[in-house]
Amino acid sequence: MNNQQYKRQWRELDDVTRERISRSTQGKPKSELHKQRIRQAMKDYWQQVQHRPQSGITMDDLIGAE
């Protein structure tokens, strides 16, 4: 994948956001081929999004700043 800027910085979402996304996609019919393509696109996307850092780890630790 190229170096695109994504809005989402971390994988973890709060429950309100997860519920809103779920409601927005509920009840929309999709063919099996469409579902497979969405599934693959999401796998590719999520490989680019990092997990939220654990407490105690600073941004300097992540980027290697001294």
Backbone torsions as a table, in degrees:
resi	resn	phi	psi	omega
1	MET	NA	149.0	179.6
2	ASN	-80.2	176.5	-176.0
3	ASN	-83.7	72.1	177.8
4	GLN	-88.3	150.4	175.5
5	GLN	-92.3	123.1	178.9
6	TYR	-99.7	149.8	177.0
7	LYS	-69.1	-37.1	-176.8
8	ARG	-83.5	126.7	180.0
9	GLN	-96.8	-30.2	-175.8
10	TRP	-126.6	157.1	179.2
11	ARG	-72.4	-35.4	-173.9
12	GLU	-74.7	131.4	178.2
13	LEU	-119.8	153.5	176.5
14	ASP	-76.9	162.0	-174.5
15	ASP	-63.2	-34.3	179.8
16	VAL	-63.6	-44.0	179.7
17	THR	-65.5	-42.5	179.2
18	ARG	-61.8	-41.2	179.6
19	GLU	-66.5	-41.2	179.6
20	ARG	-63.4	-42.1	178.1
21	ILE	-64.8	-42.8	180.0
22	SER	-60.9	-46.0	179.8
23	ARG	-64.2	-35.9	-176.8
24	SER	-70.6	-26.8	-178.4
25	THR	-100.1	-5.6	-176.7
26	GLN	-71.4	136.0	174.6
27	GLY	83.4	4.8	179.0
28	LYS	-93.1	119.1	-177.2
29	PRO	-71.5	140.1	178.2
30	LYS	-141.0	142.4	176.9
31	SER	-74.4	164.2	179.0
32	GLU	-62.0	-38.9	178.4
33	LEU	-62.5	-42.9	179.1
34	HIS	-62.5	-42.6	178.7
35	LYS	-61.7	-41.5	179.2
36	GLN	-63.5	-41.6	179.9
37	ARG	-67.7	-40.1	176.0
38	ILE	-61.9	-45.9	-179.6
39	ARG	-56.9	-46.8	-179.6
40	GLN	-67.1	-40.5	179.0
41	ALA	-63.6	-39.2	179.6
42	MET	-69.1	-36.8	176.1
43	LYS	-61.7	-45.4	178.9
44	ASP	-62.4	-42.1	-179.8
45	TYR	-63.6	-48.7	-174.3
46	TRP	-68.5	-19.4	175.3
47	GLN	-68.1	-21.0	-178.9
48	GLN	-91.5	-15.1	-176.1
49	VAL	-96.9	130.2	-177.0
50	GLN	-84.9	160.4	171.6
51	HIS	-75.8	153.8	176.3
52	ARG	-66.4	135.4	-179.2
53	PRO	-63.4	147.9	176.7
54	GLN	-69.6	154.0	178.4
55	SER	-62.1	144.4	-177.3
56	GLY	96.4	-15.4	177.6
57	ILE	-98.1	125.7	-178.9
58	THR	-94.8	166.5	177.1
59	MET	-63.0	-34.6	176.9
60	ASP	-60.5	-37.9	177.0
61	ASP	-63.1	-39.1	-177.3
62	LEU	-70.5	-37.5	-176.7
63	ILE	-95.7	-5.8	176.7
64	GLY	81.9	20.1	178.1
65	ALA	-72.9	148.7	178.4
66	GLU	-110.6	NA	NA
